[in-house]
Amino acid sequence: MEQPLFATERDPRLRLIIPSIVAIAFLMEQLDSTILTTAIPSIAHSLDTTPVRLNLAITTYILTLAVFIPVSGWFADRFGARKIFALALFTFTLGSVLCGVAYNVGMLLAMRGLQGLGGAMMTPVGRLILLRSFPRSGLITAMTYMTLPAIIGPVIGPLLGGLLTTYASWRWIFYVNVPFGLIGIFAALRFVDDFREEIVQPFDFAGFLMVGSGAALLQFGLENIGRPAISTWATVLVLAASVLLLLAFGRYARRVAAPAST
């Protein structure tokens, strides 16, 4: 008899286990998008800076996500989805620990970038793992389990950040990721198949620079509308540059066999 194509057909337990593993990554990534909001005044006081300057900690995280999400699929195809997913969880968890021990604003911003790098790889590769672990008939249920954290995370993030900052320390808003990250790493290595493509196109550096820069500038411009860090005219120029870069990438992608965002 032929072996079932999908992991969840070979082992029915994985129908719950795999979406739960991916949901852990989604929860961590979504939670850290908002959990800092209520803790900014306390962190600013601790690190001897201003809350306005510390808004960069949120912006840095979101910008890093915007830059690296488009190329996460290539890394999964080249090195294997399980390896990249586990590495992304490890990177995010390590970044969380280092954010928690940050002793100045520069270190905090750098480690938020490291968190963003891990987060950028976690969620797209997690979706890829679901698509390749479930037959089409089981995908709707699996996607439901996976997307619940995406709804819950941004809602509970500010509340959890406020509670941890008030009753423990602002550093715990980062340390709270550690048990989730460790569970996710070990579970991914144990239960997830290491999908990869047989033939992988060379990495598209030119496309990556265009789409990454365009996405980063777009996100930075949109962030400045709500949390201004530059003047209004500078924001308009940033948004215009982002649109031009993304349009240029759109034309470029039609002429390239494997553009960076695929």
LUMDRENMI-478745 format. One record per residue: x, y, z of N, C-alpha, C in turn. Coordinates in steps of 0.05 Angstrom, whole numbers, plus 5000, padded with zeros to 4 digits. Atoms other than C-alpha are relative to their C-alpha. Example, Ala and Ser with C-alpha at 12.3 -4.5 7.8 and 13.67 -1.06 7.14 Angstrom:
501849765000524649105156501850245000/498449764999527349795143498550225014/
# end
This chain:
501749765000500050005000501750255000/498549755000502350714986499850145026/500049844975504351135045498450264995/501649755003499451725056501950234995/498449775008502052365026500450205023/500049794980500452815085500649885028/499350094973503252755156497649955017/502450034983496352835187498449764992/501250255008493952235147501549765011/498450224988499651805172499649985030/500350004971498552015244497850205007/502349824994491652305263500550195023/499449824978494552605327501050274991/498849765010498153115285497950214990/502049815008491553425264499650225021/500249804979491553795330502850115008/497349924991499053795346501350214982/498749815019501554145283498750285001/501149734997496454715285500750145026/499249894974498154805359502850115000/497249915002505554865343500150274985/500049765016504255385289498650235015/501549804985499255745335501850135021/498149894981504855825387501650234987/498549805015508956205335498350254995/501749775006503056635315499450165025/500649864975501456795387502350185009/497749854993508557015402500450244982/499549785019509157435339497950225004/502149814997502357775349500150145027/499949884974503257885423502150215002/497849814998509858235415499650254982/500649765015506758725365498750215017/501549804984502659045420500750005030/499650024971505158815489501750235011/498249784991510259385492498450265006/501449755000504959925486499750125028/500649894974502959995559502550005018/497550014983510059855585502050224992/498049815010513560415546500850215021/499149814980513360935602501949885021/498350134980516360435652502849934988/497450075012521760205603501650264995/498649755005523460925585501350105026/498949914975524361105658502449825008/497950194993528660475670502550044984/497749975018533160605610500850294996/499349725000533561355622499750134972/500649885026530261565557497250115000/502749895001523661865533498249804987/501950185012517361485515499850044969/500149955029517361815446502249864986/497850145012524261545431499649705001/500350294996522360865457497949884981/501950105020516760815405501549864977/498450135020522460615359500249705005/499950294994522459935395497749864986/502350115014515559805365500550014970/499649975029517360085297502149814989/497850185008523859685293499049724995/501050275002520259035305498249974975/501850025023514859175253501550034973/498449965025519959425201501549744993/498550245006524058795208498249784989/502050195011517858365198499550064971/500749925027516158765135502249934980/497750055018523158675106500449714994/499250275004524157935116497849804995/502250185007517257625109500049914971/500250085028517557635032502049784992/497950195009523857195030500049755017/500050234983522056695084499449744985/500650245016519156205033502549884987/497650095013525756164996501849855019/498350144981529555975059498849735008/501350264993524455435076500449804977/499550185023525055145005502949914998/497150065003532655175007501049825023/498850134978534154925077498149805015/502050184987527654555098498350165019/501949854984521354815131500449965030/499750064971522554465198502450155011/497549874990529654735205499550305002/500449715000527655445187498050085021/502149944980521455435232501249985028/498750034973525455175292502150215004/498049794997531055665278498750275005/501449754996526056235273498950025029/500950004972523056035341502350055019/497749964983529956005371501050294998/499149725003531856685342498150195015/501949844987525456995368500349985031/499750044971526356685437502650125011/497549884992533656895441499850315000/500449715001531757605420498350095024/501649934977526457605475501650015026/498250004976531557415528501850245000/498149775001536457945504498650265003/501649764995530958465503499550035030/500549994971529458285575502450095017/497649924985536658405597501250264989/499049765012537559035555500650215021/499249804981541259575593500050284989/500349745011540460145544498249994975/501949995022535960375486501249864975/498850125024540960165432499849705000/500250294999541159445456497149904997/502850085002533659415463499050014971/500949975028532559665392501349784982/498650215015537759175364498749735004/501250264993534558585400497149984991/502650005012527658795377500149944970/499650085028530358745307500549704997/499550295000532858035323497349855004/502750114997525857875348498450014974/501449975025522958145284500949814978/498950195020527657715242498849725005/501250264994525157095279497149994993/502849995005517957315274499449994970/500549995029518557445199500249724988/499750275011520656725188497949815012/501850184987515856405238497349974987/502850025009509056575211499649914971/500450105028509856485135500849704998/499250285001513655825145498049835015/502150154985508455615196497649944981/502250045020503055715142500849784980/499150205020507255315093499949725012/500150264986507854745144497149895001/502850085000500254725151499149904972/500950075027499154715076501149734991/498750255009503954135067499549775019/500550224980501553735128497149904998/502950065000494053735114499049964971/501450015026489853495055498150244999/501849765003485254035027497649995018/502550024984479253765065500550075030/499449944972482753885132501150285005/498649744997485754575118498350215015/501749794988479754995141500149985030/499850044971479754695211502750085010/497249944992487354745215500550305000/499649715002487355475193498550145022/501549884978482055625245501549995026/498450034976486355355301502450194999/497649845003492355735274499450305003/500549715001489056415266498750115026/501149904974485756455335502050175015/498149834986492256715366500450274986/499749755014492557245311497850205008/502249834990485857505338500450075029/499849964971487357415412502450175007/497549874993494557665413499950305002/500149714998493558395396498050115021/502049914981487558435443501149985029/499050044973490958145505502850125005/497349904998497858445490500250245019/499849774982496859135522499249945029/500850074973493158835582502149845014/497950174988498458305594502550175006/497749834996503958825585499750185025/500649834976500659285637500249845026/500050174976499758715687502949925008/497250084994506958465681501750235009/498449764993509859165685499250095028/501049904974505559345746500849815023/499750194978506258705787502649844999/497450145001513058435764502150204991/498049815011517758825718499550004970/500349995029517559065646501649794985/498350205013522958555631498449734996/501650255002517757995641498350004975/501650015025513958215579501649874978/498350155019519857915541500549715009/499550274989521357325587497649814997/502450175003514157075579500149844975/499750155025516056855509501649745002/498150224998521356365533498749735001/501250274999517055765554498549934974/501450055025512755835491502049934978/498050055020518955865448501349735002/498750264996522255265479498149764993/502050215006515854845474499749984970/500350005029515055055401502449874986/497650115013522254885383500149695002/499950294996522154185413497849854986/502350125013515254035386500350004970/499649995029517054265316502149794991/498050205007523353835315499049725002/501150274995519353245340497849924980/502450085014512953275299499850104971/500449885026513953695236501949874980/498450105022516453405170501750224989/498149805010522453755139499650034970/500649965028519353975073502150184987/498249835015523954255020499649944970/500250045028524054354945502449864989/497750145013528353904901501850194985/498549815016530354474856499350285010/500549734989531155174886501550204983/498749795016532455794844501950165017/498249834985538256244864498550235014/501349794985536556774915500050264984/500449755016533857414883500750245017/499149784984538057954916498850274991/501149745011535658514870497150035008/502850004993528358334882499750045030/500149974971529658274957500450295008/499449724993532658964960497650184993/502349835008526759264922497649965018/502550064985521058914958500550055030/499449964972524558945026500150305007/499849714995526159685021497350134997/502649885004519259844994498149945023/501750084978515659455048500850145026/499149874976520059755103499250305000/500749715002518960475078497050045003/503049984998511460355071499249975029/500750044972511060085142500950235017/499049774984515360645169498350254996/501849785006511061165134497449985014/502650044986504660865161500250035030/499649974971507560825231500350295008/499749714994509361565227497450155000/502649865000502161745214498849995028/501150034973500161475283502050095022/498049934980506761585320502250164986/498149845016510462165286502850005011/497249984992518062115288501450194980/498949815020519262545225497850194992/502049805007515763135194498049894980/502150085018509463085152501049974971/498950015027513163235087501949764997/498250235001518462715103498449744998/501750245001512962205115498849964972/501050025028509862365047502149904981/497850095017516662275014500649705004/499550284994517761615049497849824988/502250165012510861355027500250004970/499749995029512061594956502349814990/497750175007518861244954499249705002/500950284997515660604980498349904977/501750085023510360604926501649964975/498450025024515460724871501749745001/498450244998519860154897498249754996/501850245002513959664902498949984971/500850015028511559864832502249904982/497750095015518559764805500449705004/499850294995518759074838497849854985/502250135015511958904807500849964971/499150035028514859034738502349814998/497650175000521358684755499149715003/500850284994517758064782498849864976/501150125024514157954716502149904980/497950085019520857864681501949805012/498250184985524157404733498549745006/501350264995522856664740499249955029/500550054971523256654816500650255016/499649754984522457354847500149955030/499650034971524057464920497549945016/502450024983516957494945498449744995/501550255005514756804918501049785017/
# end
